[in-house]
Amino acid sequence: MTSEHEQGKNTKAENNGHTGSNANLVWIGVGVGAAIGVAVAISRRKRDRWYAAKEISRRVAGHTGDLAVASKDIFDRLKIIYGESCKVIEEASDLWSRGRKLAGV
């Protein structure tokens, strides 16, 4: 039979080969866990109060050509509406003066 002292030596000799690979696995696990933690922290960070304004300006900057065309179209329509409203005001003024003449005022 072998003594306790000899069994201890055998156990240490057998584990020495595996202890290094277990330590490597632990370090790999620590690295992977840290990477996941950093990724989660970055994805859940708070956005500053100007984030929405910056995002809108980025979206608008991508569509400046469309915005210019739409603005010109709106301006042209407003010019037409203004011209027509001036005509309506002149006609209303003429009708008002004719009505006053007919009423004798």
For each residue, the residues with C-beta under 8 A, 3 or more apart:
1:
2: 6 7 10
3: 6 7
4: 7 8
5: 8 9
6: 2 3 9 10
7: 2 3 4 10 11
8: 4 5 11 12
9: 5 6 12 13
10: 2 6 7 13 14
11: 7 8 14 15
12: 8 9 15 16
13: 9 10 16
14: 10 11 17 18
15: 11 12 18 19
16: 12 13 19 20
17: 14 20 21
18: 14 15 21 22
19: 15 16 22 23
20: 16 17 23 24
21: 17 18 24 25
22: 18 19 25 26
23: 19 20 26 27
24: 20 21 27 28
25: 21 22 28 29
26: 22 23 29 30
27: 23 24 30 31
28: 24 25 31 32
29: 25 26 32 33
30: 26 27 33 34
31: 27 28 34 35
32: 28 29 35 36
33: 29 30 36 37
34: 30 31 37 38
35: 31 32 38 39
36: 32 33 39 40
37: 33 34 40 41
38: 34 35 41 42
39: 35 36 42 43
40: 36 37 43 44
41: 37 38 44 45
42: 38 39 45
43: 39 40
44: 40 41
45: 41 42
46:
47: 51
48: 51
49: 52
50: 53 54
51: 47 48 54 55
52: 49 55 56
53: 50 56 57
54: 50 51 57 58
55: 51 52 58 59
56: 52 53 59 60
57: 53 54 60 61
58: 54 55 61 62
59: 55 56 62 63
60: 56 57 63 64 67
61: 57 58 64
62: 58 59
63: 59 60 66 67
64: 60 61 67 68
65: 68 69
66: 63 69 70
67: 60 63 64 70 71
68: 64 65 71 72
69: 65 66 72 73
70: 66 67 73 74
71: 67 68 74 75
72: 68 69 75 76
73: 69 70 76 77
74: 70 71 77 78
75: 71 72 78 79
76: 72 73 79 80
77: 73 74 80 81
78: 74 75 81 82
79: 75 76 82 83
80: 76 77 83 84
81: 77 78 84 85
82: 78 79 85 86
83: 79 80 86 87
84: 80 81 87 88
85: 81 82 88 89
86: 82 83 89 90
87: 83 84 90 91
88: 84 85 91 92
89: 85 86 92 93
90: 86 87 93 94
91: 87 88 94 95
92: 88 89 95 96
93: 89 90 96 97
94: 90 91 97 98
95: 91 92 98 99
96: 92 93 99 100
97: 93 94 100 101
98: 94 95 101 102
99: 95 96 102 103
100: 96 97 103 105
101: 97 98 104
102: 98 99
103: 99 100
104: 101
105: 100
